[in-house]
Amino acid sequence: MAILAPAPGAVVDLADVPDKVFSGRLMGDGFAIDPTSGDFRSPVSGQIATLFPTGHAFAVVTPEGLEVLVHIGLETVKLKGEGFTAHHAVGDEVRAGDVVISADLDAIRPRVPSLLTPVVVLNTPAFPVADRAPHGDAVLTVARAAAAVPAAD
């Protein structure tokens, strides 16, 4: 399964994200984007599983059970929703590439340590990263692990 970049920008290794939770892959494996646009799109097709009330992060779960988190910037939860507009709600079906959140990057940038946007496979043990792309549309490919838990209905 391919995971698309949620926004245009440079692809950054999670190890280079200045946040121990993401750089240590404590939430799962993935990558980060240094965004050049404030429209953040779903990296996979599926259902919005989580949409933080502050609008700074969302997760999408695919029909196969893959769950992908997009966390816009670092320490953006402290903005309490300022600068973020959600275009979907929990439970909405989205296609890869649909805009989920718009962010005013110019307003947010001076108020947070970084706009680096981690994109994390939350259930990495069930969907380990199988391949990485250096740059392009699909930045990760995952495969279901042999002992993976069946997808939830």
C-alpha positions as CSV (number, residue, x, y, z in Angstrom):
1,M,0.0,0.0,0.0
2,A,1.3,3.4,-0.9
3,I,1.2,6.3,1.5
4,L,1.2,9.7,-0.2
5,A,2.7,12.9,0.9
6,P,0.0,15.0,2.6
7,A,1.4,18.3,1.3
8,P,4.1,19.4,-1.1
9,G,7.5,19.9,0.5
10,A,10.8,18.2,1.2
11,V,10.6,14.6,2.6
12,V,12.5,14.4,6.0
13,D,13.5,11.2,7.9
14,L,11.6,10.9,11.2
15,A,15.0,10.6,12.9
16,D,15.6,14.3,12.0
17,V,12.4,15.6,13.5
18,P,13.2,17.6,16.6
19,D,10.7,15.8,18.8
20,K,11.6,12.7,20.7
21,V,8.2,11.0,20.3
22,F,8.5,11.2,16.5
23,S,12.3,10.9,16.0
24,G,12.3,7.9,18.4
25,R,9.4,6.4,16.4
26,L,7.5,5.9,19.6
27,M,4.1,6.3,17.8
28,G,5.3,4.2,14.8
29,D,7.4,4.5,11.6
30,G,7.0,6.9,8.8
31,F,8.4,10.2,7.5
32,A,7.9,13.9,7.8
33,I,7.2,16.7,5.3
34,D,8.5,20.2,5.5
35,P,5.3,21.7,4.0
36,T,5.3,24.5,1.4
37,S,1.5,24.6,1.2
38,G,-1.2,24.8,4.0
39,D,-3.6,22.3,2.4
40,F,-3.0,18.9,4.2
41,R,-4.5,16.0,2.3
42,S,-5.2,12.4,3.3
43,P,-2.2,10.2,2.5
44,V,-4.5,7.2,2.0
45,S,-8.1,6.4,1.1
46,G,-10.3,5.4,4.1
47,Q,-12.2,6.8,7.0
48,I,-11.2,9.7,9.3
49,A,-10.6,7.8,12.5
50,T,-9.3,10.8,14.6
51,L,-9.5,14.5,14.1
52,F,-8.1,16.5,17.0
53,P,-10.5,19.3,18.0
54,T,-7.5,21.7,17.7
55,G,-7.2,20.8,14.0
56,H,-3.5,20.1,14.2
57,A,-3.7,16.4,13.5
58,F,-5.8,13.7,12.0
59,A,-5.6,9.9,11.4
60,V,-7.1,7.9,8.5
61,V,-7.8,4.1,8.7
62,T,-7.9,2.2,5.4
63,P,-10.4,-0.7,4.7
64,E,-7.4,-3.0,5.3
65,G,-6.8,-1.6,8.8
66,L,-3.7,0.6,8.1
67,E,-3.9,3.7,10.3
68,V,-1.9,6.8,9.3
69,L,-1.5,9.9,11.4
70,V,-0.7,13.3,10.0
71,H,0.6,15.7,12.7
72,I,0.9,19.3,11.3
73,G,3.9,20.9,12.9
74,L,5.4,20.5,16.3
75,E,3.8,21.7,19.5
76,T,0.9,23.0,17.4
77,V,-1.6,21.7,19.9
78,K,-0.7,24.7,22.0
79,L,-2.3,27.0,19.3
80,K,-5.8,25.6,20.4
81,G,-7.0,25.5,16.8
82,E,-5.9,29.0,15.7
83,G,-4.8,28.8,12.1
84,F,-6.4,25.4,11.3
85,T,-9.6,24.7,9.4
86,A,-11.0,21.2,9.2
87,H,-12.8,20.2,6.1
88,H,-14.0,16.7,7.3
89,A,-15.2,15.1,10.5
90,V,-14.5,11.8,12.3
91,G,-16.3,9.0,10.3
92,D,-16.0,10.8,6.9
93,E,-14.8,8.7,4.0
94,V,-11.9,10.3,2.2
95,R,-9.8,9.4,-0.8
96,A,-6.1,9.8,-0.9
97,G,-5.4,13.4,-1.9
98,D,-8.6,14.9,-0.4
99,V,-7.9,18.1,1.7
100,V,-8.7,17.3,5.3
101,I,-7.2,20.3,7.1
102,S,-6.1,23.8,5.8
103,A,-3.5,25.6,7.9
104,D,-2.4,29.2,7.7
105,L,1.4,28.4,7.7
106,D,2.4,32.1,7.8
107,A,0.4,32.6,11.0
108,I,1.5,29.3,12.6
109,R,5.2,29.4,11.6
110,P,6.4,32.1,14.2
111,R,4.4,30.5,17.0
112,V,5.8,26.9,16.9
113,P,9.3,25.3,16.9
114,S,8.8,23.7,13.5
115,L,6.3,23.1,10.7
116,L,7.8,19.7,10.0
117,T,4.7,17.4,9.6
118,P,5.2,13.8,10.8
119,V,3.3,11.2,8.8
120,V,3.2,8.0,11.0
121,V,1.9,4.5,10.5
122,L,0.3,4.1,14.0
123,N,0.0,0.3,13.7
124,T,3.5,-0.3,12.4
125,P,3.8,-3.8,13.9
126,A,0.9,-4.9,11.6
127,F,2.1,-2.8,8.7
128,P,5.9,-2.6,8.7
129,V,7.5,-0.3,6.2
130,A,8.5,-2.4,3.2
131,D,10.0,0.3,1.0
132,R,10.8,4.0,1.0
133,A,10.8,6.4,-1.9
134,P,13.4,9.2,-1.9
135,H,11.0,11.7,-3.3
136,G,7.7,11.6,-5.2
137,D,4.0,10.9,-4.7
138,A,4.3,7.6,-2.7
139,V,6.8,8.0,0.0
140,L,6.2,4.7,1.9
141,T,5.0,1.3,0.9
142,V,3.7,-1.1,3.6
143,A,2.8,-4.7,3.7
144,R,0.6,-6.6,6.1
145,A,2.8,-8.6,8.6
146,A,2.3,-12.4,8.6
147,A,0.9,-12.4,12.1
148,A,-1.1,-9.2,11.7
149,V,-4.4,-8.8,13.5
150,P,-7.4,-8.9,11.1
151,A,-8.9,-5.6,10.0
152,A,-11.7,-4.3,12.1
153,D,-15.2,-4.3,10.6
